[in-house]
Amino acid sequence: MRRSTAQALGLEPLAAVVGHSAYADEPRLFTTAPIGAIRRLLDKTGWSIGDVDSWEINEAFAVVSMACTKELGIAPEKVNIHGGACALGHPIGASGARILVTLLGALLKTGGKRGIASLCIGGGEATAVAIEVI
């Protein structure tokens, strides 16, 4: 919600969405599509891999987060610190909400400031969102 709406309701925002991106490739490459979404998001935000304190990369298949970590050079200890979808679940229709809330929790727990959440959508598509703790 907008910051002004939160304040009018007496709520204190925890984080802000800094950017969003989407990416599509051939359907057979759906497990690597988050790599493209993350690269686009980093370009939009001006962030580098090292600027991101925590990553939540959804594991509809375990290889998704493994491919992103390897291809993008992300420190594995910053990825899915609470276990990812293989451990926490992959709720159909709610994966985006689950990974954003898990990412925010990871940032608050570790004292991190910036985080990126990404997931493959299927059909070769992916999305990524950057957040920053306020």
CNS distance restraints for C-alpha pairs under 8 A (distance, minus, plus):
assign (resid   1 and name CA) (resid   5 and name CA) 6.55 0.50 0.50
assign (resid   1 and name CA) (resid   6 and name CA) 6.71 0.50 0.50
assign (resid   2 and name CA) (resid   6 and name CA) 6.37 0.50 0.50
assign (resid   3 and name CA) (resid   7 and name CA) 6.16 0.50 0.50
assign (resid   3 and name CA) (resid  13 and name CA) 6.80 0.50 0.50
assign (resid   4 and name CA) (resid   8 and name CA) 6.11 0.50 0.50
assign (resid   5 and name CA) (resid   9 and name CA) 6.27 0.50 0.50
assign (resid   6 and name CA) (resid  10 and name CA) 6.24 0.50 0.50
assign (resid   6 and name CA) (resid  11 and name CA) 4.86 0.50 0.50
assign (resid   6 and name CA) (resid  12 and name CA) 6.47 0.50 0.50
assign (resid   6 and name CA) (resid  13 and name CA) 6.76 0.50 0.50
assign (resid   7 and name CA) (resid  11 and name CA) 5.37 0.50 0.50
assign (resid   7 and name CA) (resid  12 and name CA) 6.49 0.50 0.50
assign (resid  13 and name CA) (resid 134 and name CA) 7.07 0.50 0.50
assign (resid  14 and name CA) (resid 133 and name CA) 5.89 0.50 0.50
assign (resid  14 and name CA) (resid 134 and name CA) 5.64 0.50 0.50
assign (resid  15 and name CA) (resid 104 and name CA) 7.61 0.50 0.50
assign (resid  15 and name CA) (resid 131 and name CA) 6.37 0.50 0.50
assign (resid  15 and name CA) (resid 132 and name CA) 5.34 0.50 0.50
assign (resid  15 and name CA) (resid 133 and name CA) 4.10 0.50 0.50
assign (resid  15 and name CA) (resid 134 and name CA) 4.90 0.50 0.50
assign (resid  16 and name CA) (resid 131 and name CA) 5.50 0.50 0.50
assign (resid  16 and name CA) (resid 132 and name CA) 5.41 0.50 0.50
assign (resid  16 and name CA) (resid 133 and name CA) 6.47 0.50 0.50
assign (resid  16 and name CA) (resid 134 and name CA) 6.65 0.50 0.50
assign (resid  17 and name CA) (resid 129 and name CA) 7.16 0.50 0.50
assign (resid  17 and name CA) (resid 130 and name CA) 5.94 0.50 0.50
assign (resid  17 and name CA) (resid 131 and name CA) 4.49 0.50 0.50
assign (resid  17 and name CA) (resid 132 and name CA) 6.60 0.50 0.50
assign (resid  18 and name CA) (resid  45 and name CA) 7.08 0.50 0.50
assign (resid  18 and name CA) (resid 129 and name CA) 7.61 0.50 0.50
assign (resid  18 and name CA) (resid 130 and name CA) 5.31 0.50 0.50
assign (resid  18 and name CA) (resid 131 and name CA) 5.28 0.50 0.50
assign (resid  18 and name CA) (resid 132 and name CA) 6.61 0.50 0.50
assign (resid  19 and name CA) (resid  41 and name CA) 6.67 0.50 0.50
assign (resid  19 and name CA) (resid  44 and name CA) 6.99 0.50 0.50
assign (resid  19 and name CA) (resid  45 and name CA) 6.33 0.50 0.50
assign (resid  19 and name CA) (resid 129 and name CA) 5.79 0.50 0.50
assign (resid  19 and name CA) (resid 130 and name CA) 5.15 0.50 0.50
assign (resid  19 and name CA) (resid 131 and name CA) 7.27 0.50 0.50
assign (resid  20 and name CA) (resid  41 and name CA) 6.10 0.50 0.50
assign (resid  20 and name CA) (resid 127 and name CA) 7.41 0.50 0.50
assign (resid  20 and name CA) (resid 128 and name CA) 5.70 0.50 0.50
assign (resid  20 and name CA) (resid 129 and name CA) 4.45 0.50 0.50
assign (resid  20 and name CA) (resid 130 and name CA) 6.35 0.50 0.50
assign (resid  21 and name CA) (resid  37 and name CA) 5.70 0.50 0.50
assign (resid  21 and name CA) (resid  38 and name CA) 7.40 0.50 0.50
assign (resid  21 and name CA) (resid  40 and name CA) 6.18 0.50 0.50
assign (resid  21 and name CA) (resid  41 and name CA) 5.29 0.50 0.50
assign (resid  21 and name CA) (resid 127 and name CA) 5.69 0.50 0.50
assign (resid  21 and name CA) (resid 128 and name CA) 5.38 0.50 0.50
assign (resid  21 and name CA) (resid 129 and name CA) 6.64 0.50 0.50
assign (resid  22 and name CA) (resid  37 and name CA) 5.15 0.50 0.50
assign (resid  22 and name CA) (resid  40 and name CA) 7.68 0.50 0.50
assign (resid  22 and name CA) (resid 125 and name CA) 7.34 0.50 0.50
assign (resid  22 and name CA) (resid 126 and name CA) 5.71 0.50 0.50
assign (resid  22 and name CA) (resid 127 and name CA) 4.32 0.50 0.50
assign (resid  22 and name CA) (resid 128 and name CA) 6.45 0.50 0.50
assign (resid  23 and name CA) (resid  33 and name CA) 6.55 0.50 0.50
assign (resid  23 and name CA) (resid  34 and name CA) 7.37 0.50 0.50
assign (resid  23 and name CA) (resid  36 and name CA) 5.82 0.50 0.50
assign (resid  23 and name CA) (resid  37 and name CA) 4.84 0.50 0.50
assign (resid  23 and name CA) (resid  40 and name CA) 7.86 0.50 0.50
assign (resid  23 and name CA) (resid 125 and name CA) 5.61 0.50 0.50
assign (resid  23 and name CA) (resid 126 and name CA) 5.32 0.50 0.50
assign (resid  23 and name CA) (resid 127 and name CA) 6.34 0.50 0.50
assign (resid  24 and name CA) (resid  33 and name CA) 6.44 0.50 0.50
assign (resid  24 and name CA) (resid  36 and name CA) 7.85 0.50 0.50
assign (resid  24 and name CA) (resid 124 and name CA) 5.37 0.50 0.50
assign (resid  24 and name CA) (resid 125 and name CA) 4.16 0.50 0.50
assign (resid  24 and name CA) (resid 126 and name CA) 6.39 0.50 0.50
assign (resid  25 and name CA) (resid  29 and name CA) 6.39 0.50 0.50
assign (resid  25 and name CA) (resid  30 and name CA) 7.06 0.50 0.50
assign (resid  25 and name CA) (resid  33 and name CA) 6.43 0.50 0.50
assign (resid  25 and name CA) (resid 124 and name CA) 4.85 0.50 0.50
assign (resid  25 and name CA) (resid 125 and name CA) 6.28 0.50 0.50
assign (resid  26 and name CA) (resid  30 and name CA) 7.08 0.50 0.50
assign (resid  26 and name CA) (resid 123 and name CA) 7.29 0.50 0.50
assign (resid  26 and name CA) (resid 124 and name CA) 5.17 0.50 0.50
assign (resid  27 and name CA) (resid 122 and name CA) 7.15 0.50 0.50
assign (resid  27 and name CA) (resid 123 and name CA) 4.28 0.50 0.50
assign (resid  27 and name CA) (resid 124 and name CA) 3.84 0.50 0.50
assign (resid  27 and name CA) (resid 125 and name CA) 7.51 0.50 0.50
assign (resid  28 and name CA) (resid 123 and name CA) 7.41 0.50 0.50
assign (resid  28 and name CA) (resid 124 and name CA) 6.46 0.50 0.50
assign (resid  29 and name CA) (resid  33 and name CA) 6.47 0.50 0.50
assign (resid  29 and name CA) (resid 124 and name CA) 5.57 0.50 0.50
assign (resid  30 and name CA) (resid 120 and name CA) 6.38 0.50 0.50
assign (resid  30 and name CA) (resid 121 and name CA) 7.63 0.50 0.50
assign (resid  30 and name CA) (resid 122 and name CA) 5.79 0.50 0.50
assign (resid  30 and name CA) (resid 123 and name CA) 6.10 0.50 0.50
assign (resid  30 and name CA) (resid 124 and name CA) 3.78 0.50 0.50
assign (resid  30 and name CA) (resid 125 and name CA) 6.10 0.50 0.50
assign (resid  30 and name CA) (resid 126 and name CA) 7.58 0.50 0.50
assign (resid  31 and name CA) (resid  61 and name CA) 7.46 0.50 0.50
assign (resid  31 and name CA) (resid  63 and name CA) 7.02 0.50 0.50
assign (resid  31 and name CA) (resid  64 and name CA) 5.09 0.50 0.50
assign (resid  31 and name CA) (resid  67 and name CA) 7.92 0.50 0.50
assign (resid  31 and name CA) (resid 120 and name CA) 6.54 0.50 0.50
assign (resid  31 and name CA) (resid 124 and name CA) 7.48 0.50 0.50
assign (resid  32 and name CA) (resid  36 and name CA) 7.59 0.50 0.50
assign (resid  32 and name CA) (resid  64 and name CA) 6.21 0.50 0.50
assign (resid  32 and name CA) (resid  67 and name CA) 6.50 0.50 0.50
assign (resid  32 and name CA) (resid  68 and name CA) 7.08 0.50 0.50
assign (resid  32 and name CA) (resid 120 and name CA) 7.88 0.50 0.50
assign (resid  33 and name CA) (resid  37 and name CA) 6.58 0.50 0.50
assign (resid  33 and name CA) (resid 120 and name CA) 6.22 0.50 0.50
assign (resid  33 and name CA) (resid 124 and name CA) 6.06 0.50 0.50
assign (resid  33 and name CA) (resid 125 and name CA) 5.79 0.50 0.50
assign (resid  33 and name CA) (resid 126 and name CA) 5.30 0.50 0.50
assign (resid  34 and name CA) (resid  38 and name CA) 5.94 0.50 0.50
assign (resid  34 and name CA) (resid  64 and name CA) 7.64 0.50 0.50
assign (resid  34 and name CA) (resid  68 and name CA) 7.04 0.50 0.50
assign (resid  34 and name CA) (resid 118 and name CA) 6.12 0.50 0.50
assign (resid  34 and name CA) (resid 119 and name CA) 5.96 0.50 0.50
assign (resid  34 and name CA) (resid 120 and name CA) 5.74 0.50 0.50
assign (resid  34 and name CA) (resid 125 and name CA) 7.70 0.50 0.50
assign (resid  34 and name CA) (resid 126 and name CA) 5.03 0.50 0.50
assign (resid  34 and name CA) (resid 127 and name CA) 6.45 0.50 0.50
assign (resid  34 and name CA) (resid 128 and name CA) 7.11 0.50 0.50
assign (resid  35 and name CA) (resid  39 and name CA) 6.19 0.50 0.50
assign (resid  35 and name CA) (resid  67 and name CA) 7.88 0.50 0.50
assign (resid  35 and name CA) (resid  68 and name CA) 5.52 0.50 0.50
assign (resid  35 and name CA) (resid  71 and name CA) 7.48 0.50 0.50
assign (resid  35 and name CA) (resid  72 and name CA) 7.16 0.50 0.50
assign (resid  36 and name CA) (resid  40 and name CA) 6.22 0.50 0.50
assign (resid  36 and name CA) (resid 126 and name CA) 7.83 0.50 0.50
assign (resid  37 and name CA) (resid  41 and name CA) 6.17 0.50 0.50
assign (resid  37 and name CA) (resid 118 and name CA) 7.58 0.50 0.50
assign (resid  37 and name CA) (resid 126 and name CA) 5.99 0.50 0.50
assign (resid  37 and name CA) (resid 127 and name CA) 5.47 0.50 0.50
assign (resid  37 and name CA) (resid 128 and name CA) 5.60 0.50 0.50
assign (resid  38 and name CA) (resid  42 and name CA) 6.11 0.50 0.50
assign (resid  38 and name CA) (resid 118 and name CA) 7.13 0.50 0.50
assign (resid  38 and name CA) (resid 127 and name CA) 7.72 0.50 0.50
assign (resid  38 and name CA) (resid 128 and name CA) 5.79 0.50 0.50
assign (resid  39 and name CA) (resid  43 and name CA) 6.30 0.50 0.50
assign (resid  40 and name CA) (resid  44 and name CA) 6.24 0.50 0.50
assign (resid  41 and name CA) (resid  45 and name CA) 6.12 0.50 0.50
assign (resid  41 and name CA) (resid 128 and name CA) 6.69 0.50 0.50
assign (resid  41 and name CA) (resid 129 and name CA) 7.27 0.50 0.50
assign (resid  41 and name CA) (resid 130 and name CA) 7.36 0.50 0.50
assign (resid  42 and name CA) (resid  46 and name CA) 5.66 0.50 0.50
assign (resid  42 and name CA) (resid  47 and name CA) 5.11 0.50 0.50
assign (resid  42 and name CA) (resid  48 and name CA) 6.22 0.50 0.50
assign (resid  42 and name CA) (resid  49 and name CA) 7.70 0.50 0.50
assign (resid  43 and name CA) (resid  47 and name CA) 6.98 0.50 0.50
assign (resid  45 and name CA) (resid 130 and name CA) 7.99 0.50 0.50
assign (resid  47 and name CA) (resid  51 and name CA) 5.83 0.50 0.50
assign (resid  47 and name CA) (resid  52 and name CA) 7.51 0.50 0.50
assign (resid  48 and name CA) (resid  52 and name CA) 7.17 0.50 0.50
assign (resid  49 and name CA) (resid  72 and name CA) 7.57 0.50 0.50
assign (resid  49 and name CA) (resid  73 and name CA) 7.56 0.50 0.50
assign (resid  49 and name CA) (resid  74 and name CA) 6.49 0.50 0.50
assign (resid  50 and name CA) (resid  74 and name CA) 7.83 0.50 0.50
assign (resid  51 and name CA) (resid 114 and name CA) 7.17 0.50 0.50
assign (resid  52 and name CA) (resid 113 and name CA) 7.86 0.50 0.50
assign (resid  52 and name CA) (resid 114 and name CA) 5.13 0.50 0.50
assign (resid  52 and name CA) (resid 115 and name CA) 5.40 0.50 0.50
assign (resid  52 and name CA) (resid 116 and name CA) 7.02 0.50 0.50
assign (resid  53 and name CA) (resid  78 and name CA) 6.68 0.50 0.50
assign (resid  53 and name CA) (resid 107 and name CA) 7.28 0.50 0.50
assign (resid  53 and name CA) (resid 112 and name CA) 5.36 0.50 0.50
assign (resid  53 and name CA) (resid 113 and name CA) 6.46 0.50 0.50
assign (resid  53 and name CA) (resid 114 and name CA) 5.38 0.50 0.50
assign (resid  53 and name CA) (resid 115 and name CA) 5.75 0.50 0.50
assign (resid  54 and name CA) (resid  78 and name CA) 4.97 0.50 0.50
assign (resid  54 and name CA) (resid  79 and name CA) 6.24 0.50 0.50
assign (resid  54 and name CA) (resid  80 and name CA) 7.78 0.50 0.50
assign (resid  54 and name CA) (resid  81 and name CA) 7.97 0.50 0.50
assign (resid  54 and name CA) (resid 103 and name CA) 6.98 0.50 0.50
assign (resid  54 and name CA) (resid 106 and name CA) 6.95 0.50 0.50
assign (resid  54 and name CA) (resid 107 and name CA) 6.40 0.50 0.50
assign (resid  54 and name CA) (resid 112 and name CA) 7.03 0.50 0.50
assign (resid  54 and name CA) (resid 114 and name CA) 6.78 0.50 0.50
assign (resid  54 and name CA) (resid 115 and name CA) 4.84 0.50 0.50
assign (resid  54 and name CA) (resid 116 and name CA) 6.74 0.50 0.50
assign (resid  55 and name CA) (resid  78 and name CA) 5.90 0.50 0.50
assign (resid  55 and name CA) (resid  79 and name CA) 4.67 0.50 0.50
assign (resid  55 and name CA) (resid  80 and name CA) 6.10 0.50 0.50
assign (resid  55 and name CA) (resid 103 and name CA) 6.77 0.50 0.50
assign (resid  55 and name CA) (resid 115 and name CA) 5.64 0.50 0.50
assign (resid  55 and name CA) (resid 116 and name CA) 5.07 0.50 0.50
assign (resid  55 and name CA) (resid 117 and name CA) 5.89 0.50 0.50
assign (resid  56 and name CA) (resid  79 and name CA) 5.85 0.50 0.50
assign (resid  56 and name CA) (resid  80 and name CA) 4.92 0.50 0.50
assign (resid  56 and name CA) (resid  81 and name CA) 7.95 0.50 0.50
assign (resid  56 and name CA) (resid  84 and name CA) 7.07 0.50 0.50
assign (resid  56 and name CA) (resid  99 and name CA) 6.05 0.50 0.50
assign (resid  56 and name CA) (resid 100 and name CA) 7.60 0.50 0.50
assign (resid  56 and name CA) (resid 102 and name CA) 7.41 0.50 0.50
assign (resid  56 and name CA) (resid 103 and name CA) 5.68 0.50 0.50
assign (resid  56 and name CA) (resid 115 and name CA) 7.82 0.50 0.50
assign (resid  56 and name CA) (resid 116 and name CA) 6.36 0.50 0.50
assign (resid  56 and name CA) (resid 117 and name CA) 4.63 0.50 0.50
assign (resid  56 and name CA) (resid 118 and name CA) 6.47 0.50 0.50
assign (resid  57 and name CA) (resid  64 and name CA) 7.47 0.50 0.50
assign (resid  57 and name CA) (resid  65 and name CA) 5.46 0.50 0.50
assign (resid  57 and name CA) (resid  79 and name CA) 7.00 0.50 0.50
assign (resid  57 and name CA) (resid  80 and name CA) 6.56 0.50 0.50
assign (resid  57 and name CA) (resid  84 and name CA) 7.21 0.50 0.50
assign (resid  57 and name CA) (resid  99 and name CA) 7.55 0.50 0.50
assign (resid  57 and name CA) (resid 117 and name CA) 5.67 0.50 0.50
assign (resid  57 and name CA) (resid 118 and name CA) 4.89 0.50 0.50
assign (resid  57 and name CA) (resid 119 and name CA) 5.83 0.50 0.50
assign (resid  58 and name CA) (resid  64 and name CA) 7.24 0.50 0.50
assign (resid  58 and name CA) (resid  65 and name CA) 6.74 0.50 0.50
assign (resid  58 and name CA) (resid  84 and name CA) 6.32 0.50 0.50
assign (resid  58 and name CA) (resid  85 and name CA) 5.88 0.50 0.50
assign (resid  58 and name CA) (resid  90 and name CA) 7.92 0.50 0.50
assign (resid  58 and name CA) (resid  95 and name CA) 7.62 0.50 0.50
assign (resid  58 and name CA) (resid  99 and name CA) 6.87 0.50 0.50
assign (resid  58 and name CA) (resid 117 and name CA) 7.77 0.50 0.50
assign (resid  58 and name CA) (resid 118 and name CA) 6.29 0.50 0.50
assign (resid  58 and name CA) (resid 119 and name CA) 4.88 0.50 0.50
assign (resid  58 and name CA) (resid 120 and name CA) 7.34 0.50 0.50
assign (resid  59 and name CA) (resid  63 and name CA) 7.19 0.50 0.50
assign (resid  59 and name CA) (resid  64 and name CA) 5.70 0.50 0.50
assign (resid  59 and name CA) (resid  65 and name CA) 6.11 0.50 0.50
assign (resid  59 and name CA) (resid  84 and name CA) 6.42 0.50 0.50
assign (resid  59 and name CA) (resid  85 and name CA) 5.11 0.50 0.50
assign (resid  59 and name CA) (resid  86 and name CA) 6.31 0.50 0.50
assign (resid  59 and name CA) (resid  90 and name CA) 7.63 0.50 0.50
assign (resid  59 and name CA) (resid 119 and name CA) 7.51 0.50 0.50
assign (resid  60 and name CA) (resid  64 and name CA) 7.31 0.50 0.50
assign (resid  60 and name CA) (resid  85 and name CA) 6.80 0.50 0.50
assign (resid  60 and name CA) (resid  86 and name CA) 7.72 0.50 0.50
assign (resid  60 and name CA) (resid  90 and name CA) 6.59 0.50 0.50
assign (resid  60 and name CA) (resid 120 and name CA) 7.62 0.50 0.50
assign (resid  61 and name CA) (resid  86 and name CA) 7.90 0.50 0.50
assign (resid  62 and name CA) (resid  66 and name CA) 6.70 0.50 0.50
assign (resid  62 and name CA) (resid  86 and name CA) 6.91 0.50 0.50
assign (resid  63 and name CA) (resid  67 and name CA) 5.82 0.50 0.50
assign (resid  64 and name CA) (resid  68 and name CA) 6.36 0.50 0.50
assign (resid  64 and name CA) (resid 120 and name CA) 7.91 0.50 0.50
assign (resid  65 and name CA) (resid  69 and name CA) 6.03 0.50 0.50
assign (resid  65 and name CA) (resid  79 and name CA) 7.76 0.50 0.50
assign (resid  66 and name CA) (resid  70 and name CA) 6.18 0.50 0.50
assign (resid  67 and name CA) (resid  71 and name CA) 5.85 0.50 0.50
assign (resid  68 and name CA) (resid  72 and name CA) 5.67 0.50 0.50
assign (resid  68 and name CA) (resid  73 and name CA) 7.81 0.50 0.50
assign (resid  68 and name CA) (resid  74 and name CA) 7.51 0.50 0.50
assign (resid  69 and name CA) (resid  73 and name CA) 5.63 0.50 0.50
assign (resid  69 and name CA) (resid  74 and name CA) 4.74 0.50 0.50
assign (resid  69 and name CA) (resid  75 and name CA) 6.93 0.50 0.50
assign (resid  69 and name CA) (resid  76 and name CA) 6.36 0.50 0.50
assign (resid  69 and name CA) (resid  79 and name CA) 7.67 0.50 0.50
assign (resid  70 and name CA) (resid  74 and name CA) 6.78 0.50 0.50
assign (resid  74 and name CA) (resid  78 and name CA) 7.43 0.50 0.50
assign (resid  74 and name CA) (resid  79 and name CA) 7.70 0.50 0.50
assign (resid  75 and name CA) (resid  79 and name CA) 7.21 0.50 0.50
assign (resid  77 and name CA) (resid  81 and name CA) 6.75 0.50 0.50
assign (resid  80 and name CA) (resid  84 and name CA) 4.85 0.50 0.50
assign (resid  80 and name CA) (resid 103 and name CA) 8.00 0.50 0.50
assign (resid  81 and name CA) (resid 106 and name CA) 7.04 0.50 0.50
assign (resid  82 and name CA) (resid  87 and name CA) 7.99 0.50 0.50
assign (resid  82 and name CA) (resid  88 and name CA) 7.87 0.50 0.50
assign (resid  82 and name CA) (resid 102 and name CA) 7.72 0.50 0.50
assign (resid  82 and name CA) (resid 106 and name CA) 7.55 0.50 0.50
assign (resid  83 and name CA) (resid  87 and name CA) 5.17 0.50 0.50
assign (resid  83 and name CA) (resid  88 and name CA) 6.52 0.50 0.50
assign (resid  84 and name CA) (resid  88 and name CA) 5.84 0.50 0.50
assign (resid  84 and name CA) (resid  89 and name CA) 7.55 0.50 0.50
assign (resid  85 and name CA) (resid  89 and name CA) 4.49 0.50 0.50
assign (resid  85 and name CA) (resid  90 and name CA) 5.16 0.50 0.50
assign (resid  86 and name CA) (resid  90 and name CA) 7.42 0.50 0.50
assign (resid  90 and name CA) (resid  94 and name CA) 7.90 0.50 0.50
assign (resid  90 and name CA) (resid  95 and name CA) 5.90 0.50 0.50
assign (resid  91 and name CA) (resid  95 and name CA) 5.39 0.50 0.50
assign (resid  91 and name CA) (resid  98 and name CA) 7.82 0.50 0.50
assign (resid  94 and name CA) (resid  98 and name CA) 6.16 0.50 0.50
assign (resid  95 and name CA) (resid  99 and name CA) 6.07 0.50 0.50
assign (resid  96 and name CA) (resid 100 and name CA) 6.17 0.50 0.50
assign (resid  96 and name CA) (resid 119 and name CA) 7.51 0.50 0.50
assign (resid  97 and name CA) (resid 101 and name CA) 6.15 0.50 0.50
assign (resid  98 and name CA) (resid 102 and name CA) 6.05 0.50 0.50
assign (resid  99 and name CA) (resid 103 and name CA) 5.90 0.50 0.50
assign (resid  99 and name CA) (resid 117 and name CA) 6.43 0.50 0.50
assign (resid  99 and name CA) (resid 118 and name CA) 7.98 0.50 0.50
assign (resid 100 and name CA) (resid 104 and name CA) 6.14 0.50 0.50
assign (resid 100 and name CA) (resid 117 and name CA) 6.26 0.50 0.50
assign (resid 101 and name CA) (resid 105 and name CA) 6.15 0.50 0.50
assign (resid 102 and name CA) (resid 106 and name CA) 6.16 0.50 0.50
assign (resid 103 and name CA) (resid 107 and name CA) 6.24 0.50 0.50
assign (resid 103 and name CA) (resid 115 and name CA) 6.75 0.50 0.50
assign (resid 103 and name CA) (resid 116 and name CA) 7.59 0.50 0.50
assign (resid 103 and name CA) (resid 117 and name CA) 6.86 0.50 0.50
assign (resid 104 and name CA) (resid 108 and name CA) 6.20 0.50 0.50
assign (resid 104 and name CA) (resid 115 and name CA) 7.70 0.50 0.50
assign (resid 104 and name CA) (resid 133 and name CA) 7.77 0.50 0.50
assign (resid 105 and name CA) (resid 109 and name CA) 6.00 0.50 0.50
assign (resid 106 and name CA) (resid 110 and name CA) 6.08 0.50 0.50
assign (resid 106 and name CA) (resid 112 and name CA) 7.79 0.50 0.50
assign (resid 107 and name CA) (resid 111 and name CA) 5.67 0.50 0.50
assign (resid 107 and name CA) (resid 112 and name CA) 4.50 0.50 0.50
assign (resid 107 and name CA) (resid 113 and name CA) 6.32 0.50 0.50
assign (resid 107 and name CA) (resid 114 and name CA) 7.35 0.50 0.50
assign (resid 107 and name CA) (resid 115 and name CA) 7.10 0.50 0.50
assign (resid 107 and name CA) (resid 133 and name CA) 7.50 0.50 0.50
assign (resid 108 and name CA) (resid 112 and name CA) 6.41 0.50 0.50
assign (resid 108 and name CA) (resid 133 and name CA) 7.85 0.50 0.50
assign (resid 112 and name CA) (resid 133 and name CA) 7.69 0.50 0.50
assign (resid 113 and name CA) (resid 132 and name CA) 5.51 0.50 0.50
assign (resid 113 and name CA) (resid 133 and name CA) 5.04 0.50 0.50
assign (resid 113 and name CA) (resid 134 and name CA) 7.87 0.50 0.50
assign (resid 114 and name CA) (resid 130 and name CA) 7.34 0.50 0.50
assign (resid 114 and name CA) (resid 131 and name CA) 5.89 0.50 0.50
assign (resid 114 and name CA) (resid 132 and name CA) 4.54 0.50 0.50
assign (resid 114 and name CA) (resid 133 and name CA) 6.48 0.50 0.50
assign (resid 115 and name CA) (resid 130 and name CA) 5.78 0.50 0.50
assign (resid 115 and name CA) (resid 131 and name CA) 5.35 0.50 0.50
assign (resid 115 and name CA) (resid 132 and name CA) 6.38 0.50 0.50
assign (resid 116 and name CA) (resid 128 and name CA) 6.82 0.50 0.50
assign (resid 116 and name CA) (resid 129 and name CA) 5.62 0.50 0.50
assign (resid 116 and name CA) (resid 130 and name CA) 4.49 0.50 0.50
assign (resid 116 and name CA) (resid 131 and name CA) 6.32 0.50 0.50
assign (resid 117 and name CA) (resid 128 and name CA) 5.56 0.50 0.50
assign (resid 117 and name CA) (resid 129 and name CA) 5.34 0.50 0.50
assign (resid 117 and name CA) (resid 130 and name CA) 6.59 0.50 0.50
assign (resid 118 and name CA) (resid 126 and name CA) 7.21 0.50 0.50
assign (resid 118 and name CA) (resid 127 and name CA) 5.61 0.50 0.50
assign (resid 118 and name CA) (resid 128 and name CA) 4.12 0.50 0.50
assign (resid 118 and name CA) (resid 129 and name CA) 6.43 0.50 0.50
assign (resid 119 and name CA) (resid 126 and name CA) 5.63 0.50 0.50
assign (resid 119 and name CA) (resid 127 and name CA) 5.77 0.50 0.50
assign (resid 119 and name CA) (resid 128 and name CA) 6.67 0.50 0.50
assign (resid 120 and name CA) (resid 124 and name CA) 7.46 0.50 0.50
assign (resid 120 and name CA) (resid 125 and name CA) 5.85 0.50 0.50
assign (resid 120 and name CA) (resid 126 and name CA) 4.09 0.50 0.50
assign (resid 120 and name CA) (resid 127 and name CA) 6.56 0.50 0.50
assign (resid 121 and name CA) (resid 125 and name CA) 5.19 0.50 0.50
assign (resid 121 and name CA) (resid 126 and name CA) 5.10 0.50 0.50
assign (resid 121 and name CA) (resid 127 and name CA) 7.31 0.50 0.50
assign (resid 122 and name CA) (resid 126 and name CA) 7.40 0.50 0.50
